[in-house]
Amino acid sequence: MNTRDLKEKTTEDLLQMIPAVERQLSDVRFNLAAGRVKNVKEARLLRRTIARVKTIVRERVTHT
């Protein structure tokens, strides 16, 4: 997801998004181990999305 799109969401939406994306990452890792995933870059993209969301939430908490 794009950083600009994430910044438009509310903090509550972002906090609810973290567990969902972490679940997706878990599923992708499982499928990678099983050899079912063709796009190996997907895990990296999900990890970066989680980091972006956590960073935006942290910025909002510390600046407010």
HUNOR-V867520 format. One record per backbone hydrogen bond with DSSP energy under -0.5 kcal/mol. CO is the residue of the C=O (numbers start at 1). NH is the residue of the N-H. If there is no record, write none. Layout:
# HUNOR-V867520
CO_NH + CO_NH
This chain:
# HUNOR-V867520
2_6 + 3_7 + 4_8 + 5_9 + 6_9 + 10_14 + 11_15 + 12_16 + 13_17 + 14_18 + 15_19 + 16_20 + 17_21 + 18_22 + 19_23 + 20_24 + 21_25 + 22_26 + 23_27 + 24_28 + 25_29 + 26_30 + 27_31 + 28_32 + 29_33 + 30_34 + 31_35 + 31_36 + 31_37 + 32_35 + 38_40 + 39_42 + 40_43 + 40_44 + 41_45 + 42_46 + 43_47 + 44_48 + 45_49 + 46_50 + 47_51 + 48_52 + 49_53 + 50_54 + 51_55 + 52_56 + 53_57 + 54_58 + 55_59 + 56_60 + 57_61 + 58_62 + 59_63 + 60_64
